[in-house]
Amino acid sequence: MLKKIAVFPGTFDPITLGHCDIVIRSLNLFDKVIVAIGDNSSKKNMFSIKKRKKWIHDSFLEYNIFNKIEIDSFKGLTISFCKKKKVKFLLRGIRNQFDFEFEKNILFVNKILEKKYNIETVFLFSSYEKSHISSFFVRSIIKNGGDYTLFVPQSVRIN
């Protein structure tokens, strides 16, 4: 039987409670989810990929789901990574109408770039309680000395 595997791409700089919510809930839809850390050279990340991988790994320890998730990183286009992994589903979290418009345009570009590959994008709306959380805001809170721990898993601690 073919397994339903999805790639959940992002910078996860850092991973948030919103990201975790999407991954956990998506496991009801997919047999496996690859949490894929994009190494985007145009973005200046606050944390190393190594640290982000560890935080993501440690965020899911309590759920005992490592047979259902994989943590990886990639450079380049997300669609190329999906092709390399032979994955047919791309998972995206949506917090609001702005995310939707942005992600919809990415979906259309992916369809044009990879006509023959036929990847399906699946949008999962954030839980209401977590729809305000973004890595951008978390980084801003960290930079300004605020209590970022309210928005990230316990594994994310800045020393």
C-alpha positions in Angstrom: 0.0 0.0 0.0 1.3 3.5 -0.9 2.0 5.6 2.1 0.6 9.2 2.2 3.7 11.3 3.0 3.7 15.1 3.2 6.5 17.7 3.4 5.9 20.5 5.8 8.4 23.1 4.8 9.5 26.2 6.8 12.4 28.0 8.3 11.2 27.1 11.8 13.4 29.9 13.2 12.4 28.9 15.8 9.7 26.3 15.8 6.5 27.6 17.5 3.5 26.0 19.2 1.6 26.8 15.9 4.0 24.6 13.9 3.7 21.8 16.4 -0.1 22.0 16.3 -0.1 21.7 12.5 2.3 18.7 12.5 0.3 16.8 15.2 -3.0 17.4 13.6 -1.7 16.5 10.1 -0.8 13.0 11.3 -4.6 12.3 11.2 -4.3 12.8 7.4 -0.9 11.5 6.5 1.1 8.3 7.4 4.3 10.4 7.7 5.2 14.1 7.7 8.7 15.4 6.8 9.4 18.6 8.7 11.7 20.2 6.2 13.9 23.2 7.3 14.5 25.4 4.3 17.9 27.0 4.1 16.9 30.2 2.3 20.0 32.2 1.6 18.0 35.4 1.2 16.8 35.2 4.8 19.1 35.9 7.8 18.2 33.3 10.3 18.6 33.9 14.0 19.4 30.2 14.8 21.5 27.6 13.1 19.9 24.7 11.2 21.6 22.3 13.7 19.9 24.1 16.6 16.5 24.2 14.8 16.7 20.5 14.0 17.3 19.7 17.7 14.5 21.9 18.9 12.1 20.3 16.4 13.2 16.8 17.4 12.9 17.6 21.1 9.5 19.3 20.6 8.0 16.0 19.6 9.7 13.7 22.1 6.6 13.6 24.4 4.3 12.5 21.6 6.4 9.4 20.7 5.7 9.8 17.0 9.2 9.5 15.4 7.9 6.6 13.3 5.5 9.1 11.7 7.8 12.2 11.4 11.1 12.9 9.8 13.2 16.0 10.2 15.3 17.2 7.3 16.7 20.3 5.7 17.1 21.5 2.2 18.4 24.3 -0.1 16.6 25.5 -3.1 13.0 25.1 -4.2 10.6 23.2 -1.9 9.0 21.6 -5.0 12.5 20.2 -5.9 12.9 18.8 -2.4 9.4 17.1 -2.7 10.5 15.6 -6.0 13.8 14.3 -4.5 11.9 12.7 -1.6 9.2 11.3 -4.0 6.5 13.0 -1.9 3.1 13.8 -3.5 1.8 16.1 -0.8 2.9 19.6 0.4 1.5 20.6 3.8 1.0 24.3 4.5 -0.3 25.9 7.7 -2.7 28.9 7.3 -3.1 31.4 10.1 -5.1 34.1 8.3 -6.2 35.5 4.9 -2.7 37.0 4.2 -1.1 33.5 4.6 -3.8 32.1 2.3 -3.1 34.6 -0.5 0.6 34.1 -0.2 0.4 30.3 -0.1 -2.2 30.2 -3.0 0.3 32.1 -5.2 3.1 29.6 -4.2 0.8 26.8 -5.1 0.2 28.2 -8.6 3.9 28.8 -9.2 4.7 25.2 -8.1 2.0 23.9 -10.6 3.7 25.8 -13.4 7.2 24.8 -12.4 6.4 21.1 -12.1 3.6 20.3 -14.4 4.6 16.7 -14.7 5.2 16.0 -11.0 1.6 16.7 -9.9 2.1 17.5 -6.2 -1.0 18.3 -4.2 -0.9 21.1 -1.7 -2.9 20.6 1.5 -3.8 23.7 3.6 -4.4 23.1 7.3 -5.8 26.1 9.2 -4.2 26.9 12.5 -6.1 26.2 15.7 -7.8 29.4 16.8 -5.7 29.6 20.0 -2.4 29.5 18.0 -3.3 31.5 14.9 -1.6 34.7 16.1 1.8 32.9 16.6 4.6 33.4 14.1 8.4 32.9 14.2 8.8 36.5 13.1 7.0 37.7 16.3 8.9 35.2 18.4 12.2 36.5 17.1 11.1 40.0 17.8 10.2 39.2 21.3 13.5 37.4 21.8 15.5 40.4 20.4 13.6 42.8 22.8 13.9 40.7 25.9 10.3 39.6 26.2 8.9 36.2 27.4 9.0 34.2 24.1 8.4 30.9 26.1 4.7 31.5 25.9 4.8 30.8 22.1 7.3 28.0 21.6 7.6 24.4 22.8 9.5 23.8 26.1 12.5 22.5 24.0 13.1 26.0 22.6 15.2 27.8 25.2 17.8 30.5 24.5 20.9 30.4 26.7 
